[in-house]
Amino acid sequence: MSRGYEQGRGAGTAATGTIFDVPQPDRRRTALLVAGALLLCLAFLSVALPAFGFARAASKAGVRLGNGPKQIVLPAHEQYGIYVDDTDNSGYSEQCAITDANGREIPLHDPGATFSNSDTETLDIVFNTGSGRLTIDCSISAERVTVKPVPNLKALVIGLALAAALGCAGIVAIVLRFTLRSKRSVPQNASGRPQYPLPLPWPGWYPDPGDRGQLRYWDGTSWTSHVHGP
């Protein structure tokens, strides 16, 4: 908002002006609002996408393995694992081998940090499905052995951290947008220098700008209807 002042001219006239406000667009505040909204959207996506993949992988039932080799078809180039459900907590010994359709052995890895929705189920081995056509031969003395997707816990943690950072930045941008004052433009004179408004006179009786023969009361901001003759 910019403030301007119109000064009347005439002998003995203290003030014949009015105050008016001209709205001015503030691009800084608009940019902060847009940036804040964009950052909050990115924060939501940063946690929503890995969380969706995590929940999708954790909810799949998987393929039950039996004694001896078993040929299965899995989605290509995804992270799968062999889960062992030791219901009676008696412990177990393991020996697994996985080969692809060409007879090449698939590398097996230790899972490290794991997630399971069962108190007795343990993720024992992690592998990449490669082409997807696999032969799995496991001999594990346990009640149930299952092959199913491995939820990506690392991606979920990174997504949560990134969402927290982006969300904080977005909230800061929006708070700044509502706390910054609007930019006020100052009128300029013919030489290009800023021309600031003149101060208004104190309330009182002044020569009437419409009739020099009487006085009119000025309330500090505008003329009133009260007049006083000579």
N, C-alpha and C positions, 0 to 999 in steps of 0.2 A: 504494500500500500504506500502511495506517495502522498504527501500533504502539500497542498498549494494554498496561496493566500492572495485574494484580489483586494487591492487597496484603492479606495475611492480618492479622488483628488478634489480639493476645494478649500478655500480659506476658512480656518476655524473648525474644520471637520476632523474629529479625532479618529473616527473609523467608520467606514461604509462598506467594509469587506465581509466576506463569509468564508468559512472553512469548508473545504470539500476534499473527499478521498477518492483517489483513482486507483482501482485494483491493478496490480502489476504481477505477471506470472513469475514464480520463483522456480527456476529450473533445478536448483540444488535440492529443494525439498521433494520435487517430483522424482528426481533421479534416486534419492535415498529411498523413497517408497517403493519404486520399481525394483531397485537392487535388493531391498529387504525381502520383498515378496519372492523374487527369483531365488535368493539364497534359501528361503524356507522350503520352496518347492524342491530344490536340489537336496536339501537335508532329508526330506521325506523319501525321495527316490533312493538316496544312499542307503537307507535302512530298509526300505520296503522291498527292493529287489533281492538282496541277499536273504532277507527274512522269508520271503516267499519260496526261494529255492531251498532254504534250510527246512522249512515246514513240509515242502513237497517231498524231499528226500526222506525225512524222518517218518512220514506217514505211509510210505510204500511197504507192502508186506514182504516182498522179496521172494526168492526161490528156495524151497527146502531141498537140502542135499541129503542123499542117503549113503549107504555103504557102496563103495566102488566108484569108478569114474561116471560122470554125468555130463552129457552134452547139453548146453543151454545157449540161448541167444539173448544177449543183453544190448542195450543202447551202446553205440560205438563211441569210443574215446571219452568215457566218463569214469568217475571215481567210484568204485564199488568196494565192498568189504565182505569178509566172512565173519559172521557173528555166531558166537557159541553161547548157547543157553544152558548153563550148568545149574539146573533147578535145585538139586540137593546140595549144592556147594561142596561136592566131594572132590573137586579138582579134576583136571583132565590133561592128557598129553596130546600133542598135535603133530600132524605131518600132512602137508598139502602141496599139490603141484597143479599148476594151471598151464595149459597149452592152447594156442590158437588153432584155426582151421588148417594151417600149414604145418602144424606140429612144433612150432617154435614156443619155447617156454616163456611165460609171462612173468616179469619180475614181481616179487612180493615184498611188501614193506611193512615195517612196524607202524601202527597207527598214531602213536604219540598221544596227544590230547584227544579224547573221544567223547561222544555223546550217545546215550542210550535211553530209551523210554521204559526200560525194564531194569529191575533191581538185580536180576540174575544173568542178564544177557551182556556179553562182552564183545567188543569189536577186537578181533584177534589179528586179522591180516587185511591190508589195503592193497589194491592193485588197480591198474588202468585197463579198461575193457578192450582197448585196441579196436580191432575190426568188429567185435561183438560176438563172434561165433567162437565159443570157448568149450574146452573140456576140463572139468574140475574133478580132481581126485583127492579127496580128503579122508583121512582116517583119524577121527577125533572121538575119544571115548567120552561122549557127552550125550545128553538126551536129544538135543536139537541143534542142527547146524544150518544156517541160512545165509544166502548171498543176497545182498540188497545194497541200495545206494548209500554212500557215506555223506551225511550232512556236512556242508562246508562251514565248520565252526570259525575258521580263520577269517573267511570273507565276512561272516556276520559280525565279528568283533571289529574288523576294520570299518565296516559300514556304520556301526554304532558310533565309533570314534569320529568318523568323518561327518556323520549327521549331527553330532553334538557341536562340532566346530562350526559347521555351516549354519546350524540353527542359532547359535549364540551370535554369530556375525549378522544374521538376518534380523534378529531382535534388536541388536544395537543400532542397525541402520534405521529401523522403523521408529525406535525411540528418538533418535536424532532428528528424524523428519518432523516429529511433533514437538520437539523442544527448541529447535532452531527458530529464531524470529524471521518473519518474512523480510525479504530484502526490500528496502525502501529506496525508491529513486528520488533524486533531488533535482528540481528544475534548474536549467542553466540559463544564463543571460546571453546577450549577443556575443560576448567575447568567449563563450564556452566555459566560463567559471560557474561553480555551483551558486545558485541563488536561493538562500534560505528564507523561509517566511518570516515576516515581521511579527513581533509579539503583539497580542491584543491589548487594548487599553483596559484600565480598571473600570468596574461598573460605576455609572454616574450619569449626570446630565451633561449633554453635549449639544452643540448646534445641530438642529435637524437638517440632514442633507437634502430633504425635500422642500423645506421652508426655512430660509435663513432667519426669519423673524421670530422663531420660537425655538425652544429646546426640546429634545427627545431623549428619553432614558435608554441608556445602553446597559444591558444586564451582564456584560462581560463576554458574551458570545454573539449576540445579535441585538438588533434594535427592537424595542418593545412598542406597544401602542400608546404608552403614556407620554403625553406632551405637556409642555408648560409655556404659556405665552409670556410676552414681555410685560 
